[in-house]
Amino acid sequence: QVRLVQSGGGLVQTGGSLSLSCAASERTFGAYTVGWFRQAPGKEREFVAAISWSGGSTNYVADSVKGRFTISRDNAKNTVYLQMNSLKPEDTAVYYCSVNQVYWGQGTQVTVST
């Protein structure tokens, strides 16, 4: 069982930055690939970014986040981060971290105002 606890997020104006954190209870967290997903109102959950256990491979599915979002991890702290810069109103969503899409964080609201 992996428990994921998210922090960060909130309200920011267009062009601003926010950072999300995802801390795991499991010591072997460092062995997992961790992903960030988001779900906007009325839309399906979408994959945003993922990072391998070694931190050496990152993948972005959404073209709209390339060059703006950065995923990183600190295995010593059992934590994965999502740095979001140049935020746009369309980035507004509830963001979730996940391990293998089996274990999920509680979700964090990110709202970008115009």
Backbone torsions as a table, in degrees:
resi	resn	phi	psi	omega
1	GLN	NA	127.1	178.2
2	VAL	-115.3	122.0	177.4
3	ARG	-101.8	126.4	-178.0
4	LEU	-113.0	127.4	-179.5
5	VAL	-119.8	120.2	-177.7
6	GLN	-96.2	152.8	173.1
7	SER	-147.6	166.2	-178.5
8	GLY	99.3	-161.1	-179.1
9	GLY	80.4	-168.3	179.6
10	GLY	127.8	-152.3	-176.4
11	LEU	-112.7	133.7	-179.8
12	VAL	-146.5	155.5	177.1
13	GLN	-82.5	160.5	176.3
14	THR	-53.6	132.7	-178.6
15	GLY	92.5	-8.3	-179.1
16	GLY	-82.2	-176.8	-177.4
17	SER	-130.0	149.2	173.8
18	LEU	-143.1	156.6	177.2
19	SER	-128.6	138.2	176.6
20	LEU	-114.4	146.9	175.6
21	SER	-126.1	150.5	179.1
22	CYS	-136.6	107.9	-177.8
23	ALA	-104.9	135.9	-177.4
24	ALA	-108.4	149.2	179.1
25	SER	-84.4	-17.5	-172.3
26	GLU	-88.5	130.9	-179.2
27	ARG	-66.4	-27.1	-179.4
28	THR	-87.2	14.3	179.5
29	PHE	-51.8	-33.8	-178.4
30	GLY	-63.9	-13.9	-179.6
31	ALA	-87.9	-7.7	-174.1
32	TYR	-101.7	149.4	164.1
33	THR	-79.9	134.5	-177.8
34	VAL	-119.0	136.6	-179.5
35	GLY	-120.4	155.8	170.6
36	TRP	-112.4	136.4	178.8
37	PHE	-129.2	162.9	175.6
38	ARG	-144.6	153.1	179.3
39	GLN	-137.6	116.0	177.2
40	ALA	-89.3	157.4	-179.6
41	PRO	-55.4	128.1	177.4
42	GLY	78.0	4.6	-178.9
43	LYS	-121.0	163.2	177.2
44	GLU	-78.6	157.3	177.2
45	ARG	-66.4	135.4	179.7
46	GLU	-124.3	150.2	180.0
47	PHE	-79.5	131.8	-178.0
48	VAL	-106.4	-52.7	-175.7
49	ALA	-160.0	158.7	177.2
50	ALA	-145.8	154.5	178.7
51	ILE	-138.1	135.8	-178.6
52	SER	-74.9	171.6	-177.3
53	TRP	-60.0	-32.1	-177.0
54	SER	-87.4	-11.1	-177.5
55	GLY	79.5	4.5	-175.0
56	GLY	-91.8	-2.6	-178.3
57	SER	-135.4	122.3	177.2
58	THR	-124.4	143.2	-177.7
59	ASN	-131.4	132.7	176.7
60	TYR	-118.6	125.0	177.8
61	VAL	-90.6	-43.0	-177.5
62	ALA	-79.4	117.6	178.0
63	ASP	-60.3	-29.0	-175.7
64	SER	-68.5	-14.9	-179.4
65	VAL	-103.0	-9.6	-179.7
66	LYS	-61.7	133.9	-178.5
67	GLY	80.7	-7.7	-179.7
68	ARG	-116.8	-35.4	-178.7
69	PHE	-105.5	140.8	177.8
70	THR	-130.5	128.5	177.3
71	ILE	-105.5	140.9	179.5
72	SER	-150.3	169.9	179.5
73	ARG	-147.1	154.9	173.6
74	ASP	-129.2	98.3	-175.7
75	ASN	-66.5	-28.0	178.3
76	ALA	-64.6	-27.7	179.0
77	LYS	-103.0	3.3	-178.0
78	ASN	52.8	42.9	-173.7
79	THR	-134.7	138.8	173.3
80	VAL	-116.8	142.6	-176.0
81	TYR	-120.6	152.6	171.0
82	LEU	-131.1	108.4	177.3
83	GLN	-92.1	124.5	-176.6
84	MET	-118.5	115.9	179.9
85	ASN	-115.4	163.8	178.7
86	SER	49.0	48.4	-175.0
87	LEU	-66.1	146.8	-179.4
88	LYS	-121.6	157.4	178.5
89	PRO	-55.2	-32.7	-179.6
90	GLU	-72.3	-6.9	173.4
91	ASP	-82.7	-6.8	179.2
92	THR	-61.0	124.5	-176.9
93	ALA	-178.2	172.1	167.5
94	VAL	-92.4	127.2	-177.2
95	TYR	-103.6	137.3	-178.9
96	TYR	-127.7	140.6	167.7
97	CYS	-100.2	156.0	-175.2
98	SER	-153.1	148.4	170.3
99	VAL	-112.0	114.9	177.0
100	ASN	58.0	20.4	-177.0
101	GLN	52.8	28.0	174.8
102	VAL	-111.7	-46.8	177.8
103	TYR	-103.2	135.2	-175.5
104	TRP	-129.3	146.1	169.8
105	GLY	-74.0	175.2	-174.6
106	GLN	-78.7	-11.2	-178.4
107	GLY	93.8	141.8	180.0
108	THR	-135.7	129.4	-179.2
109	GLN	-79.0	130.4	171.5
110	VAL	-121.1	122.5	179.9
111	THR	-124.7	125.8	179.8
112	VAL	-113.8	117.6	-177.3
113	SER	-93.1	155.4	179.6
114	THR	-83.8	NA	NA
